């Protein structure tokens, strides 16, 4: 029971290189996560720009679709008119 009551301590048989290695490894993990966080933040900015650009493209595409519809209507009217003119010329 007295062994359980003892506080934790470092034994002298633990090599200092192991302690240094663990410290370097911990620093590497921390550096890796901070690097990943930076990459995520950079990509988030890019994604926001891409989303904005896509919205602009969609707006332009919708406007062009409306214009195309108007052009088709005008072409149909011109075709009808040219058919009437052709029929009138053929009738003479």
C-alpha positions as CSV (number, residue, x, y, z in Angstrom):
1,X,0.0,0.0,0.0
2,X,2.8,2.4,0.6
3,X,3.9,1.9,-3.0
4,X,0.6,3.3,-4.2
5,X,0.9,6.3,-2.0
6,X,4.2,7.3,-3.5
7,X,4.1,10.1,-6.0
8,X,5.2,9.6,-9.6
9,X,8.9,10.0,-10.3
10,X,11.3,9.6,-13.2
11,X,13.8,6.8,-12.9
12,X,17.4,7.5,-13.8
13,X,17.4,4.5,-16.1
14,X,15.3,6.4,-18.6
15,X,17.6,7.7,-21.3
16,X,17.7,11.4,-21.9
17,X,17.5,10.8,-25.7
18,X,14.0,9.2,-25.2
19,X,12.8,12.3,-23.4
20,X,14.3,14.6,-26.0
21,X,12.8,12.4,-28.8
22,X,9.3,12.6,-27.2
23,X,9.6,16.3,-26.9
24,X,10.7,16.7,-30.5
25,X,7.8,14.4,-31.6
26,X,5.3,16.5,-29.6
27,X,6.6,19.7,-31.1
28,X,6.3,18.1,-34.6
29,X,2.7,17.1,-34.0
30,X,1.9,20.6,-32.8
31,X,3.6,22.1,-35.8
32,X,1.7,19.7,-38.2
33,X,-1.7,20.6,-36.7
34,X,-0.9,24.4,-36.9
35,X,0.2,23.9,-40.5
36,X,-3.0,22.0,-41.3
37,X,-5.1,24.8,-39.7
38,X,-3.3,27.4,-41.8
39,X,-4.0,25.3,-45.0
40,X,-7.7,25.0,-44.0
41,X,-8.0,28.7,-43.5
42,X,-6.3,29.4,-46.9
43,X,-8.6,27.0,-48.7
44,X,-11.7,28.5,-46.9
45,X,-10.8,31.9,-48.4
46,X,-10.4,30.3,-51.8
47,X,-13.7,28.5,-51.5
48,X,-15.5,31.7,-50.6
49,X,-14.0,33.4,-53.7
50,X,-15.0,30.5,-55.9
51,X,-18.6,30.5,-54.5
52,X,-18.8,34.2,-55.2
53,X,-17.5,33.7,-58.7
54,X,-20.0,30.9,-59.3
55,X,-22.9,33.1,-58.2
56,X,-21.8,35.8,-60.6
57,X,-21.6,33.2,-63.4
58,X,-25.1,31.9,-62.6
59,X,-26.5,35.4,-62.7
60,X,-24.9,36.0,-66.1
61,X,-26.1,32.7,-67.4
62,X,-29.7,33.4,-66.3
63,X,-29.6,36.8,-68.1
64,X,-28.2,35.1,-71.2
65,X,-31.0,32.5,-71.1
66,X,-33.6,35.3,-71.0
67,X,-31.8,37.1,-73.9
68,X,-31.7,33.8,-75.9
69,X,-35.4,33.3,-75.4
70,X,-36.1,36.8,-76.7
71,X,-33.8,36.2,-79.7
72,X,-35.7,32.9,-80.5
73,X,-39.0,34.8,-80.3
74,X,-37.8,37.4,-82.7
75,X,-36.4,34.8,-85.1
76,X,-39.7,33.0,-85.1
77,X,-41.5,36.3,-85.9
78,X,-39.0,37.0,-88.7
79,X,-39.4,33.6,-90.1
80,X,-43.2,34.0,-90.1
81,X,-42.9,37.4,-91.8
82,X,-40.5,36.1,-94.4
83,X,-42.9,33.1,-95.1
84,X,-45.7,35.6,-95.6
85,X,-43.6,37.7,-98.0
86,X,-42.5,34.6,-99.9
87,X,-46.1,33.4,-100.2
88,X,-47.2,36.9,-101.3
89,X,-44.5,37.0,-104.0
90,X,-45.3,33.5,-105.2
91,X,-49.0,34.4,-105.5
92,X,-48.3,37.2,-107.9
